[in-house]
Amino acid sequence: MGKIIAIANQKGGVGKTTTAINLAASLAVLEKKVLVIDADPQANTTSGLNFSPEDDQKRTIYEVMIGSIEVHDALIQTEIANLHMIPSHINLVGVEIELLDAPERESILRKALAPLKNEYDYIIIDCSPSLGLVTVNCLTAADSVIIPVQPEFFALEGLGKLLQTIRIVQNKVNPALTIEGFVVTMFDGRTRVHTQVVGELREHFGDMVFNTIIQRNIRLSEAPSHGKPIILYDVMSTGASNYLNMAKELLEKNQA
């Protein structure tokens, strides 16, 4: 049975979508069968994998969540053989209102994804930078959470709300949910504050912090504008090496 991992942080601009795209692509290159789900109305994962949400507005995670299509009908093959995607669209903003009175509304995504768990080794969900109903659905559907953290002090302060939301989900709807780990993104070793924040993060969360650090890398920031994960855009770049190492570390963790 596959593992569902939510990539979550309610603070925007911390490398959440970059991590979702490139971790999924790296796992696929390492011969795992992977599905990445774009659960953010901004649809950046969708465009980052070279698909326009305007191409087919009727086959997105929004239609899956409101029950107008089956989850298999939303699957899209990406440029990487082992990697499929379920795209997003701005329509996803309306889910909060449309599902307001739905029974067990926090578990809608979990039920929708149930048929896929045996078909993939990993299902990676890119959550929106908010703690609303869609993100709660993602956390309810997930087995674990990876939290990208930018090495800035304000980013550390924002972790409290996310951890509180995870605890609420654990207590009320998904007691099996665990924190897979924190991953430091956009790291610049020349900056003293970055080194200090990483030290504090490791001191506070110990081995829950991935050993792999995602360094600030121009090629990594260029790749989405070309609709490619970094491993296809520039396999020799620091960003490609970082995410491959993170994927290998995740696989080792899950085998332990």
N, C-alpha and C positions, 0 to 999 in steps of 0.2 A: 504493500500500500504506500502511496506517495505521501510526501510531507508538504503541507501548506504553510508558507512563510509570508507574513505580512511585513512590508517595509514601511515603517511608520515614524512620523515625527510631525507634530502639529506646527512646528516652526518651519516656514518656507525657506528655500535657498540653502539647505544643508546637504544637498547631494542625494536626496531620496530617490528621485527618478533616475538619475545617473547610476545609482547603485542597483535599482531594480533591473534596468536594461542590461547592464554589464555583468552583474552577477548571474542573471538568467542565461545570457549568451555564453559566458564562461563555463557554466555547468553543462550547457548543451555541447560545447566543443569538447568537454571532458567525457562525452558519450553518455550523458544522462538525458532522459527525455523530459523536457521542461515546457511548462506553460507559464507565460507571464500575463497577468491580468491588469489592465489599466483601470483603476477604480478612482481616478481623479478627473473631475469634469474638465480640467485644463487640457487633458489628452496629450500630455507631453511624451509619455511613453509610446503612445500610438504613433505620433509623428516621428519620434526618435527611432522607430523601427520601420520607417519608410512607408507608412500608411496614413492617408488622410482620412480623418473621421467623416469628412464630407463625401467620401467615395461610396460609402454604404452605411447610411444612418440607421438602418433597420437591423443591423447585426452587431450591436454593441452590448456592453455590460448593463446598460440602462434597460434594454429590452429583456435581458435575462432576469433582471431584478423585479421588473413589473410583471413578469410572467407571460409576455407576448411571444417569446421564442424559447426553445429548449437550448440549453447551454452548448450542446454540440453544434448547433447552427451558427454560433457566434465565433467559432474557431477559425483562425487565419494562419496560414503557413508563412513564416518569415524566411529571410534569405539563408538562415542557418537550418540545416536539415532537421535537427532534433528540437527546434524551438518553434512553438506555436504561440499565438497571442489572441487575447480577447480585447478588442479596442474599446475606447471610451468616446464620449461625445459630451458637449456642453449640456445636452438634455439631462445628464445625470444629476444636475442641480435640482431638478424637479422631484427626484425620488423621495426626498425628505417629506414633501407635502403629500405625494401620491400614496405613500405607505403609512401615513399618519395613523390610520385606524386599522391597519392590517394586523391580523392575529400573529403573535410571535414575530413581530417585524424585525427584531434584532437577528433572527436566525434565517432570514430569507436566502442570503447568499450561501450559507452553509448547506442548506438543503439543495440549492441549485447546483452546487459544485460536487455534491456527493457522487454522482455517476462518473466523475472524472478522476477520482482519487486512485483508482486502480490502473489508470491509463498513463499516468505520469510519475516520474521519480520525484520531481519538485514542481509545485505550483507557487509562483512568486506573485504577490499582490502589491502593486504600487498604490498605497493609500493616499487620499487627499490630505493637504496640510490643514486639517481641521479635526475636531473631535465630535463630529455630527453622526447622524444615523448610518451613513455609508461606511465611515471608518469603524464604527461599532460593529457593523455587519462583517467587515473584513476581519476584525479581531475575534469575532465569534466563530468565523469560519476557519481561522488559522490554528495551526498546532503550535506555532511559535512566532516571535516578533524579532526582527532585526531593526535596531534603532541607529540610523546614521547621525553622527554628532560632529558639527563643525567645531574646531578647537578655539572657540571664543567663549568668554565668561557668560555672556548673555544666553548662549546656546545651552550651557549647563543649567542655568536658572530655569529654562523652559522645560527641562526634563521632568520636573515634579508633576506637572499637570498630566503629562502622558503616562507616567508611571501610576498615577492615581486612577486614570481611566482604565489602564490594564488591570489594576486590582479590582475595580468595579466589575469589569467583564468576567474576571476570574470568579468573583464571588457570586454573580447572578446568572451568567449564561454559559460560561466556558471554563470550568474549573481546571481543565487540562492545559490551558494556555501557559506557555513558558516564554521567557525571554531568551532567544537564541544568542543574542549578544549585541554589544554596542560596537559600531565601526566608525573610526575617526576618518573624516573626509576632508578634502581641500587643505591638507597639511602642508605647511611651509616650514621646513627645519631651520630656516634662517631667522624665524620669528620667535623671540623668547617666550611670548605669551602662549604660542601654540604648544611649545614643549611643556610649559607649566600646566596647561589645561589637560594635556594627555597624561601627565603625571598624576594630577588630581583624579582624573577619571579612573585610572588604573588602581590608585590607592583606595578609591571608594567602591569600585565594582569588581576589582580583582580580575580573575580569569574569565569574567563575563565580557571583557573587552577583547575584541579580536586582536591577535598579534599583528596581523596585516594592517598597515595604515595606507589609506588612499591619498597619495600626494597630489598637490596642486599641479595640473598638467594641461598645457595649452591644447594638445591634440585631443585630450579627453573632452574639453569644452567645445572643440570644433565638430566632433563626430556627430552630435544630434542634428546639426544643420544639414548634414549629408544623409540623414536617415539611416545611419549605421551604428551598431555597437562598436566600441573602440577596437575590438579584436578583428573586425573586418576593415575598419578605417585605417588603423596603423598598428599592426600586430607587434611591432618592435618598440612601441612607445612605453613610457613608464606606466601610464594608465592601464594599458593592456596587461602588463606584468602584474600590477597591483591587484587587479580584479581576478586574474587567473589564480594568483596566490590566495586570495580570499576564498574563492570557490574550492580550492584544494583544502584549505583549512576547515571550511564548513563540512566537506565530505569526511575529513578525518574526525571531526567532532561527532558526526552522526554515526560513525562506525565504532566509536569508543564505547 
